[in-house]
Amino acid sequence: MSKGKYIHFDTLVSAKTGDIVAIQDILNQFRGYIISRSLRTAYRSDGSLYQYIDTDVQHKMETDLIEAIYKFEIR
């Protein structure tokens, strides 16, 4: 799959039929967005701020994306 804005139709069709590589390609396409939405800010014991990835949110978003792939209607 190319590093562009769009997911190729063939990749989407393959992912919808359960092709693990195609599903991984789509997840990789959305990885940056998922990570950015999973970032959380917290305080250390010394009062300084730090950011971390909330893996629960990350996994939920990945699961929701996979479910959306399977529900996607191709006409």
C-alpha positions in Angstrom: 0.0 0.0 0.0 1.3 3.5 -0.9 2.0 6.1 1.7 -0.8 8.4 0.7 -4.0 9.8 2.0 -6.2 7.1 0.5 -6.5 3.3 1.0 -6.4 1.4 -2.2 -9.7 -0.3 -3.1 -7.9 -3.7 -3.5 -6.5 -3.4 0.0 -9.9 -2.6 1.4 -11.5 -5.6 -0.3 -8.8 -7.9 0.9 -9.1 -6.6 4.5 -12.9 -7.1 4.4 -12.3 -10.7 3.5 -10.0 -11.2 6.4 -6.5 -10.7 4.9 -4.3 -10.0 7.9 -1.7 -8.1 5.9 -4.3 -5.8 4.4 -5.8 -5.2 7.8 -2.4 -4.4 9.1 -1.8 -2.0 6.2 -5.0 -0.1 7.1 -4.1 0.0 10.8 -0.7 1.4 9.8 -2.4 4.0 7.7 -4.3 5.3 10.7 -1.5 4.6 13.3 -0.5 8.3 13.6 -4.1 9.4 14.2 -4.7 6.6 16.7 -1.5 7.4 18.6 -2.3 11.2 18.7 -5.8 10.5 20.0 -4.4 8.1 22.6 -1.9 10.5 24.2 -2.6 11.4 27.8 -0.9 14.0 30.0 0.0 13.2 33.6 2.0 14.7 36.5 5.1 13.1 37.9 5.7 13.0 41.6 8.0 16.1 41.2 5.1 18.0 39.6 6.4 17.9 36.0 4.2 16.9 33.1 4.7 14.0 30.8 2.8 12.3 28.1 2.1 8.7 27.6 0.1 6.5 25.2 -3.1 5.1 26.9 -2.9 1.6 25.5 -6.6 0.9 26.4 -7.7 3.8 24.2 -5.3 2.7 21.5 -6.5 -0.9 21.4 -10.2 0.2 21.5 -9.7 2.5 18.5 -7.9 -0.3 16.6 -10.7 -2.7 17.4 -13.3 -0.2 16.3 -11.4 0.3 13.1 -11.2 -3.4 12.3 -15.0 -3.7 13.1 -15.7 -0.8 10.7 -13.6 -2.6 8.0 -15.8 -5.7 8.2 -19.0 -3.6 8.2 -18.0 -1.5 5.3 -20.3 -1.9 2.3 -18.7 -2.3 -1.1 -21.2 -1.6 -3.9 
